[in-house]
Amino acid sequence: MATWSGEQHLGWSEHHVTRLETAAAGAVSLLQQRGMTAEWHWLRAPEPAGAPVLSLQVLIGPAFRHPGYSVYGFFQVADPAYPNLGTFRTLEVRDYDQMPVADPARPVYDKETDRRVSAVLTPVLNSLLNPLDPCGRGQSLTVGCFHGRVSARDLLNACVMGCRIVRGFRREGQLAIIWVDFSDKVFVLAARAFGGLGARFGVHLLVRDTLLSTRATAVRLGGHDHHVGGLSHAFDRGVQLAHRVLAHAAARSKTTAPPAGSRRRQAR
């Protein structure tokens, strides 16, 4: 565990750094128990004046249809103003030199990749930041970026896995589902068809658009740091939506919290 310093953790309080590192270490241990390789780092944000980013990276497995590549997942916390907000994306990485691939058409989700992301990784990530909820209600939010495609033979399985996540996200402490940057034709159609109805239940699906985001993901692979782009403006809109959801949750928490005197009377 790193020692907090005002320079190294610019913008982050010592309290948040300690809790983030504890949560990340706990997630790594849990994922390792479930057969996955995971590690966490503090990385420098792509923007020169940006705050350091806590990055949890997970080896998901071999890339489907792309020999010599592996699929990694990257969960990151980048904004000290929103300590219970994370982002997640998957990337294919070339095995021999650990170079990440910023291609919105990759990875291809086969049954095993989908199972590891949906059934093993997602439940851990959904609850990772709950202890950092400023409202004290054990809730958090993750903006998930879903590049790539689903193999034809895994289409039904992907739908089943997606439905399971939707049914369980509130149990795991997520305030909403915000999935962005869909580019697979089938899921673009599904996102557009389901969009209006899903938003009423806290499920927000944003398809990839033509305007590229200026944001990049900081990753450490093979001992080298990279800033990986390839995101669209849908990712920016997803983060902005997440800010609104968190602000609404904070406002609701203030209005529904009982007065201090009321709590004392109840304790008696």
C-alpha positions in Angstrom: 0.0 0.0 0.0 1.4 3.4 -0.9 2.1 6.1 1.6 0.0 9.2 1.1 1.8 12.4 0.0 0.3 15.7 -1.1 2.5 15.6 -4.2 2.0 12.0 -5.3 -1.8 12.0 -4.6 -2.5 15.6 -5.8 -6.1 16.5 -5.2 -6.9 13.4 -3.1 -7.2 13.5 0.7 -5.3 11.1 2.8 -8.6 9.7 4.0 -9.8 8.9 0.5 -6.4 7.5 -0.6 -6.4 5.0 2.3 -10.0 3.9 1.7 -9.4 3.6 -2.1 -6.3 1.5 -1.6 -8.1 -0.7 0.9 -11.0 -1.2 -1.5 -8.7 -2.0 -4.4 -6.6 -4.4 -2.4 -9.8 -6.2 -1.3 -11.0 -6.4 -4.8 -7.7 -7.9 -6.0 -7.8 -10.5 -3.3 -11.4 -11.4 -4.1 -10.7 -11.7 -7.9 -7.7 -13.8 -7.3 -9.8 -16.2 -5.2 -12.1 -16.4 -8.2 -9.2 -17.4 -10.5 -8.5 -14.0 -12.1 -5.2 -12.1 -12.2 -5.5 -8.5 -10.9 -3.4 -5.7 -9.6 -3.8 -2.0 -8.8 -1.7 1.1 -9.3 -1.7 4.9 -8.9 -1.1 6.4 -12.4 -0.7 9.9 -13.7 -3.8 11.2 -15.4 -3.5 12.0 -19.2 -4.2 15.6 -18.6 -1.1 17.5 -17.3 -3.0 19.1 -14.4 -5.2 16.1 -13.7 -5.3 14.2 -10.4 -3.7 10.8 -10.1 -5.8 7.9 -11.1 -6.3 4.7 -9.1 -6.4 1.9 -11.7 -7.4 -1.7 -11.1 -6.5 -3.9 -14.0 -7.7 -7.5 -14.5 -6.5 -10.1 -17.0 -9.8 -11.5 -18.4 -8.4 -14.1 -20.7 -7.2 -14.8 -24.3 -8.8 -12.7 -27.0 -11.4 -14.5 -29.1 -10.4 -14.8 -32.8 -7.2 -12.8 -32.2 -4.3 -15.2 -31.4 -1.4 -13.5 -29.6 -3.7 -11.0 -27.8 -5.4 -11.0 -24.4 -8.3 -9.1 -23.0 -7.8 -6.8 -20.0 -10.4 -4.9 -17.9 -9.5 -1.5 -16.5 -11.5 0.0 -13.6 -10.5 3.5 -12.6 -11.3 6.2 -10.1 -10.1 9.6 -11.4 -12.0 12.4 -9.7 -11.5 13.4 -6.1 -14.8 15.3 -6.2 -16.6 12.0 -6.9 -14.7 9.3 -4.9 -17.5 6.7 -5.4 -17.6 7.1 -9.2 -15.6 4.7 -11.3 -15.2 4.0 -15.0 -14.6 0.6 -16.7 -13.4 -0.4 -20.2 -11.9 -3.5 -21.8 -8.9 -3.5 -24.1 -7.1 -6.1 -26.1 -3.4 -6.2 -25.4 -0.7 -7.7 -27.6 1.0 -10.4 -25.6 4.6 -10.2 -26.8 5.1 -6.4 -26.1 2.1 -5.6 -23.9 0.9 -2.9 -26.3 -2.8 -2.0 -25.9 -5.1 -1.8 -28.9 -7.5 1.2 -29.1 -10.1 -0.4 -31.6 -13.8 0.1 -30.9 -14.5 -3.1 -32.8 -12.5 -5.2 -30.2 -12.6 -7.3 -28.2 -15.0 -9.9 -29.5 -17.0 -11.4 -26.6 -17.3 -15.1 -26.7 -19.1 -17.1 -24.0 -16.1 -17.4 -21.6 -15.1 -13.7 -21.9 -18.7 -12.6 -21.4 -19.0 -14.9 -18.3 -15.8 -13.6 -16.7 -16.8 -9.9 -17.3 -20.5 -10.2 -16.4 -20.6 -12.9 -13.7 -17.2 -12.6 -12.0 -15.8 -9.1 -12.5 -18.9 -6.9 -12.6 -20.3 -7.8 -9.2 -16.9 -7.1 -7.6 -16.6 -3.7 -9.3 -20.2 -2.7 -8.6 -19.6 -2.8 -4.9 -15.9 -1.8 -4.8 -16.5 2.0 -4.2 -19.5 1.6 -1.9 -17.4 2.4 1.2 -16.5 5.8 -0.3 -20.1 7.0 -0.6 -20.0 10.6 0.8 -23.6 10.2 1.8 -22.8 7.1 4.0 -25.4 5.0 2.3 -23.0 2.5 0.7 -23.8 3.3 -2.9 -21.6 4.0 -5.9 -21.7 4.3 -9.7 -19.7 2.9 -12.6 -19.7 4.2 -16.2 -19.0 1.1 -18.3 -17.6 1.5 -21.8 -18.5 -1.5 -24.0 -16.5 -1.5 -27.1 -16.3 -4.6 -29.3 -18.6 -7.1 -30.6 -20.5 -10.2 -29.5 -19.9 -13.4 -31.4 -23.0 -14.7 -33.1 -23.0 -17.9 -31.1 -22.8 -16.0 -27.9 -25.6 -13.5 -28.6 -28.3 -15.3 -26.5 -25.9 -15.8 -23.6 -24.9 -12.1 -23.7 -28.6 -11.1 -23.4 -29.0 -13.5 -20.4 -25.9 -12.1 -18.7 -27.0 -8.5 -19.4 -30.4 -9.2 -17.8 -28.8 -10.7 -14.7 -26.7 -7.6 -14.2 -29.8 -5.4 -14.7 -31.7 -7.4 -12.1 -28.9 -7.2 -9.5 -27.3 -3.8 -9.9 -29.2 -2.1 -7.0 -28.5 -5.0 -4.7 -24.8 -4.4 -5.3 -25.1 -0.7 -4.4 -25.2 0.8 -7.9 -27.3 3.9 -8.2 -27.9 3.3 -11.9 -26.6 1.5 -14.9 -24.7 3.7 -17.3 -23.3 1.7 -20.2 -21.8 3.7 -23.1 -20.0 3.5 -26.5 -21.9 0.5 -27.9 -20.8 -0.1 -31.5 -22.0 -3.7 -32.2 -25.0 -3.4 -34.5 -27.2 -5.7 -32.5 -26.7 -3.8 -29.3 -26.9 -0.4 -30.9 -30.4 -1.4 -32.0 -31.3 -2.8 -28.6 -29.9 0.3 -26.8 -32.0 2.7 -29.0 -35.1 0.6 -28.7 -34.8 0.2 -24.9 -33.4 3.6 -24.1 -36.5 5.6 -23.2 -38.1 2.8 -21.1 -34.8 1.8 -19.5 -34.0 5.3 -18.2 -37.2 5.2 -16.1 -35.7 2.3 -14.2 -32.2 3.7 -13.9 -30.7 1.9 -16.9 -29.0 4.3 -19.4 -27.5 2.9 -22.6 -25.6 5.4 -24.8 -24.5 4.3 -28.3 -21.2 5.3 -29.8 -21.3 8.6 -31.7 -19.1 10.1 -34.4 -17.5 12.8 -32.2 -14.4 11.5 -30.4 -13.7 12.1 -26.8 -10.6 14.0 -25.7 -10.3 11.6 -22.7 -7.8 8.8 -22.6 -7.4 5.9 -20.2 -4.1 5.7 -18.3 -2.8 2.0 -18.2 0.4 0.3 -17.0 1.4 -2.7 -19.0 4.8 -4.4 -19.1 6.2 -1.8 -16.9 5.3 1.1 -19.2 2.5 3.6 -18.9 0.2 4.3 -21.9 -2.6 6.7 -22.5 -5.2 4.9 -24.6 -7.9 6.8 -26.5 -10.5 5.5 -28.8 -13.5 6.7 -26.7 -16.4 8.6 -28.3 -18.3 11.6 -26.9 -20.8 9.1 -25.6 -18.3 8.3 -22.8 -18.2 12.1 -21.9 -22.0 12.2 -21.8 -22.1 9.1 -19.6 -19.7 10.7 -17.1 -21.8 13.9 -17.1 -24.9 11.8 -16.5 -23.2 10.0 -13.6 -22.4 13.4 -12.0 -26.1 14.3 -12.2 -27.2 11.0 -10.7 -24.7 11.4 -7.8 -25.7 15.0 -7.2 -29.4 13.9 -7.1 -28.6 11.1 -4.6 -26.7 13.6 -2.4 -29.6 16.0 -2.4 -32.1 13.2 -1.7 -29.9 12.0 1.2 -30.0 15.5 2.8 -33.7 15.8 2.5 -34.5 12.3 3.8 -32.0 12.2 6.7 -33.8 12.4 10.1 -32.8 15.3 12.4 -30.1 14.6 14.9 -32.6 14.9 17.8 -34.9 12.4 16.1 -32.1 9.9 15.8 -31.3 10.3 19.5 -34.9 9.7 20.5 -35.1 6.6 18.3 -31.9 5.3 19.9 -33.5 5.5 23.3 
